[in-house]
Structure formats: structure tokens, C-alpha cells
Amino acid sequence: MRINHKCEIILPDKIKADFYIRRKSKLLALFKEDLEIAKQLLLERFDAEKVEKLLGDAIKEYENILPEVQYVGGNKNPFTQYLTGAVGVFSIIRVLEKEGFSYREIGEFTFRYHEILNEKREENLNKLGQSHSDQIFTPNYIQFMKDFASKSQEKVYPGDWILEFIDGEGQPFTYGFNFTQCGSNELAKKLGMQKYMGFICLGDFAEATAGGFGFTRTQTLANGAPICDHRYIQGGSTLRAWPPDDLEEFKNKSQ
């Protein structure tokens, strides 16, 4: 470890590379929990024995992809969890591809997967007397994200998220972000899976629906736009995003 002229700690490449590997057991355990959702969906199409094999294949894919994930600050970056979550989705998609699922079928599968995943997370929060909506509209959270967005402009880690905070005062939304780079999208490019990111990003709508808040977006990096314009509305509602053809971000998709 060394310190540069800005008094920033510079981590050796090995420490960065080993971040996910050192946490492999924990990450795999979390992925296996989420695989119960994939199992539920796969049983609509295959028998139990076949499904167990596919789930085993997905775990192998996860183990193969994990060393490829870029380091973006580890536990100090709240978006690191989105990267490890994306690894799980990419792993499942690889299995679906090999089973002959069409592009559109994979899109619907990933959307339904995210719907159920977010519903379960919201149920768990409700049991604690909390909700996702309560969390993301607090002054402390909003200030944290303002600071995080500002820090992202320093572009410390290649393949990280880069975003601008958008104040909603006088606007029909509470606050928002304009992303000019997305870590999950960068990883998808590296893995040759970027064509699926437009579908994976629909999980943001599923999260908002389950969480009980409004979410809008007119364009995404995944669909070839220069930014992702996320807008959050406290007390708002969000329509189901599947099928996605009438969403602005799909109408504006670059061919």
C-alpha cells in the first residue's frame, strides 16, 4: 500500500483483484438464496431434476464470472452490491442462453426475477416496520447521495458509476440522477453480455413498484443513450415495465 501526492491511499492491484474472491463464500450464499426465485420460474418450464442441474450450472457460471468483476471501492462504494447482484443475473442468463431461450424470453425471465426479488426484499423490510420508500427519501440519504455523486466525478476507479445529482425542487420529481457511466453496464461489455442490459435495467422499475414510490426514466446507457436519467417521486406510483416496448427508454433505443 502507498500514498500518492493527494494523500490518497493507493491499493496494490492484488488487493483490488482479491476483494471479491475473499468474499466468495458469502457472495455465493447470497446468490443461492436468490436462485430460489430462478428455481420458481424455471419449474414453469422444466421438471425438478432438470431445474436442479440448471441451478448448479448457474453457480458454476457465477464462480467463473466473479474474478472478472472490476474493483470500484469495495465496501466503501454502495454500488458494489449492484455489481455482485449483476454477476448473479449474468450467470442465470448464460444458462438460459445455453438452454435455447430466445432474447425476448430472457428479457421477460430477468424482469420477472427482479419483480419477485424486490417484492421479497420489501416484505423483509415491512417485517421490520420499514420500507424502501421510507429509506430513500430521508434528508440524510439524499445528502449522502449528493456527496456520492460529487465524489464519482473524480473517476477514481475504472468501470465505476459516474453520476450527477439532480435536484427536484420545482420539478415533478423529488430528486434524480443522470448517470454517464454504469458499472454493471461496463461489466456486461467486458463479458460480451451488453445486449441484455436494457432488460436488466428494467429491474429499477420493479424495485420502485415494490417499494411504493414513483420512478421514471426516458433513456439508458444500456440502450445506447448518453445518459441514464433516473427520476424518483416520493408518494408516486410506477407502472409495470413488462413488456417494455412502450417505455420511453425503449422507444429511444439506438438501433
C-alpha positions in Angstrom: 0.0 0.0 0.0 1.3 3.5 -0.8 0.0 7.1 -0.6 0.1 9.5 -3.6 0.7 13.3 -3.6 -3.0 13.9 -2.9 -2.7 11.8 0.3 -4.9 9.1 -1.2 -4.3 5.5 -0.3 -3.3 3.5 -3.4 -4.1 -0.2 -3.1 -2.0 -2.8 -4.8 -3.7 -4.4 -7.7 -3.7 -7.8 -5.9 -5.8 -6.4 -3.1 -8.3 -5.0 -5.6 -8.4 -8.2 -7.5 -8.9 -10.3 -4.4 -11.7 -8.2 -3.0 -14.5 -10.4 -4.5 -12.5 -13.7 -4.2 -12.1 -13.2 -0.4 -15.8 -12.8 -0.1 -16.7 -15.6 -2.5 -18.3 -17.9 0.1 -20.6 -15.1 1.4 -21.5 -13.9 -2.1 -22.3 -17.4 -3.2 -24.5 -18.0 -0.2 -26.5 -14.8 -1.1 -26.7 -15.9 -4.7 -28.0 -19.3 -3.8 -30.8 -17.6 -1.8 -31.7 -15.6 -4.9 -31.6 -18.7 -7.0 -34.7 -19.9 -5.3 -36.5 -17.3 -7.4 -34.9 -18.6 -10.6 -35.9 -22.1 -9.5 -39.6 -21.0 -9.1 -39.6 -19.6 -12.7 -37.7 -22.5 -14.2 -40.1 -25.0 -12.8 -42.7 -23.5 -15.1 -40.8 -24.9 -18.0 -38.7 -27.9 -16.8 -39.0 -30.8 -14.4 -37.4 -30.7 -10.9 -34.3 -32.7 -11.9 -33.6 -30.5 -14.9 -34.0 -27.4 -12.8 -31.5 -28.6 -10.2 -29.0 -29.2 -12.9 -29.5 -25.7 -14.3 -29.2 -24.1 -10.9 -25.9 -26.0 -10.4 -24.7 -24.6 -13.8 -25.6 -21.1 -12.7 -23.5 -21.4 -9.6 -20.5 -22.5 -11.8 -21.1 -19.5 -14.1 -21.1 -17.3 -11.0 -17.8 -18.7 -9.9 -16.4 -18.1 -13.4 -17.6 -14.5 -13.7 -16.6 -13.3 -10.2 -12.9 -12.9 -10.9 -13.8 -10.7 -13.9 -15.6 -8.1 -11.8 -13.9 -4.7 -11.6 -13.0 -3.2 -8.2 -14.9 0.1 -7.6 -14.0 0.8 -4.0 -15.3 -2.3 -2.2 -17.5 -1.8 0.8 -17.0 2.0 0.7 -19.0 2.1 -2.5 -22.7 1.5 -2.0 -23.0 0.4 -5.7 -20.6 -2.5 -5.2 -23.7 -4.6 -4.2 -25.2 -3.9 -7.6 -22.1 -5.3 -9.3 -22.3 -8.5 -7.3 -26.0 -8.7 -8.0 -25.4 -8.3 -11.7 -23.0 -11.2 -11.6 -25.9 -13.4 -10.4 -28.2 -12.2 -13.2 -25.4 -12.7 -15.9 -24.9 -16.2 -14.5 -28.5 -17.1 -14.9 -28.7 -15.6 -18.4 -25.7 -17.6 -19.6 -27.6 -20.8 -18.5 -30.8 -19.6 -20.2 -28.8 -18.9 -23.4 -27.4 -22.4 -23.4 -30.9 -23.8 -22.9 -32.1 -22.1 -26.1 -34.2 -19.3 -24.5 -34.8 -16.5 -27.1 -33.6 -12.9 -26.5 -37.1 -11.9 -25.6 -37.7 -14.8 -23.3 -34.5 -14.0 -21.4 -35.8 -10.4 -21.1 -39.1 -11.5 -19.6 -37.4 -14.0 -17.3 -35.0 -11.4 -15.9 -37.8 -8.9 -15.4 -40.0 -11.4 -13.5 -36.9 -12.5 -11.5 -36.4 -8.8 -10.4 -40.1 -8.4 -9.7 -40.1 -11.3 -7.2 -36.7 -10.4 -5.8 -37.8 -6.8 -5.0 -41.1 -8.0 -3.6 -39.3 -10.3 -1.2 -36.9 -7.6 -0.1 -39.8 -5.2 0.5 -41.6 -7.9 2.6 -38.5 -8.3 4.7 -38.3 -4.6 5.3 -42.0 -4.5 6.2 -41.5 -7.1 8.8 -39.0 -4.7 10.5 -41.5 -1.9 10.2 -39.6 -0.2 7.4 -40.0 0.3 3.7 -37.7 1.1 0.8 -39.6 4.3 0.1 -39.0 5.5 3.7 -35.3 5.0 3.3 -34.5 6.7 0.0 -36.4 10.0 0.7 -34.8 10.9 4.0 -32.7 14.1 4.2 -29.7 12.1 5.3 -30.0 9.6 2.4 -30.4 12.4 -0.1 -27.4 14.3 1.2 -25.4 11.1 1.2 -26.2 10.5 -2.5 -25.4 14.2 -3.4 -22.0 13.7 -1.9 -21.6 10.3 -3.5 -22.5 11.8 -6.9 -20.0 14.6 -6.5 -17.3 12.2 -5.5 -18.0 10.0 -8.5 -16.9 12.8 -10.8 -13.3 12.2 -9.6 -13.4 8.9 -11.6 -11.1 7.1 -9.1 -11.9 3.6 -10.3 -12.2 2.5 -13.9 -15.6 0.9 -14.6 -17.3 2.6 -11.7 -20.6 4.6 -11.7 -20.3 8.2 -12.7 -23.4 10.3 -11.9 -24.8 13.8 -11.4 -27.3 14.6 -8.7 -30.5 16.3 -10.0 -32.4 18.5 -7.5 -36.2 18.1 -7.9 -37.2 21.5 -6.4 -39.8 23.0 -8.7 -39.9 19.8 -10.8 -42.4 16.9 -11.0 -40.0 14.6 -9.2 -38.3 14.6 -5.8 -34.8 14.1 -7.0 -32.9 12.2 -9.6 -29.5 11.2 -11.1 -28.0 11.5 -14.6 -25.6 8.6 -15.0 -22.9 8.9 -17.6 -21.3 5.6 -16.7 -22.8 2.4 -15.1 -20.6 -0.2 -13.5 -23.0 -3.0 -14.4 -23.1 -1.9 -18.0 -19.3 -1.8 -18.1 -19.0 -5.3 -16.7 -21.6 -6.5 -19.2 -19.5 -5.1 -22.1 -16.5 -7.0 -20.7 -18.4 -10.2 -20.6 -20.0 -9.8 -24.0 -23.5 -9.5 -22.5 -24.3 -5.9 -23.0 -27.2 -6.7 -25.3 -29.1 -7.9 -22.2 -28.6 -4.8 -20.1 -31.7 -3.0 -21.4 -33.7 -5.8 -19.9 -31.7 -6.0 -16.7 -32.2 -2.2 -16.1 -36.0 -2.8 -16.0 -35.3 -4.1 -12.5 -35.3 -0.4 -11.4 -39.0 -0.2 -12.3 -39.7 -3.4 -10.4 -37.8 -2.0 -7.4 -39.9 1.2 -7.4 -43.2 -0.7 -7.8 -42.4 -3.0 -4.9 -41.1 -0.1 -2.8 -44.1 2.1 -3.3 -42.5 5.1 -5.0 -42.6 6.7 -8.4 -39.7 6.1 -10.9 -39.3 7.4 -14.4 -36.6 7.2 -17.0 -36.5 8.2 -20.7 -33.2 6.9 -21.7 -30.4 4.5 -20.7 -26.8 3.9 -21.4 -27.7 0.2 -22.0 -29.9 1.2 -24.9 -27.3 3.4 -26.4 -28.2 6.8 -24.9 -25.5 9.2 -23.5 -27.1 9.1 -20.0 -29.5 7.2 -17.8 -31.9 9.8 -16.4 -33.3 8.3 -13.2 -36.1 10.3 -11.5 -37.6 9.4 -8.1 -41.0 10.6 -6.9 -42.0 10.3 -3.3 -45.5 9.1 -2.9 -45.7 8.4 -6.7 -46.5 5.2 -8.5 -44.7 3.1 -11.1 -46.3 1.1 -13.9 -45.2 -2.4 -14.6 -42.3 -2.3 -17.1 -43.0 -5.5 -19.0 -43.5 -5.6 -21.9 -41.1 -2.7 -22.3 -41.9 -1.6 -25.8 -43.9 1.5 -24.8 -41.3 2.7 -22.4 -39.6 5.9 -23.5 -36.2 4.3 -22.9 -37.0 1.6 -25.4 -38.7 3.9 -27.9 -35.4 5.9 -27.8 -33.3 2.8 -28.1 -30.4 3.1 -30.5 -30.5 0.5 -33.3 
